[in-house]
Amino acid sequence: MLRAELKVRSPFLQDGWLASSPSVGADGSVAYRKRSDSYDYADSGYFVVHPKWQAGVRYFGFVKDGKTFCVANPEQQSDSTDTTVTYMTVYDFCVQLHRQ
């Protein structure tokens, strides 16, 4: 289960990656909690929207179609070959946003 609250300064939330930011100059704030039988995780803070993902940046998640917020699955995915193991973070915990 994922619950989220996003507050934005502009009338529209643009699509993109929500990068952690100081409150000054932020596009908005986010607070979310994801739960299952095996974990309970919450995070919150201010964000700026990056249209594209950038390496080395701390992201809360991303917004798509202006109405869906997605965060990382706590179980990291992996793929392997004979010589390489690749770990991936999959952003597949999503919730529909509703304007209040």
Buried (B, 14 or more C-beta within 10 A) or exposed (E): EBEBEBEBEEEEBEBBBBBBBEEEEBBBBBBBBBEEEEEEBEBEBBBBBBEEEEEEEEBBBBBEEEEBBBBBBEEEEEEEEEEEEEEEEEBEBBBEBEEE
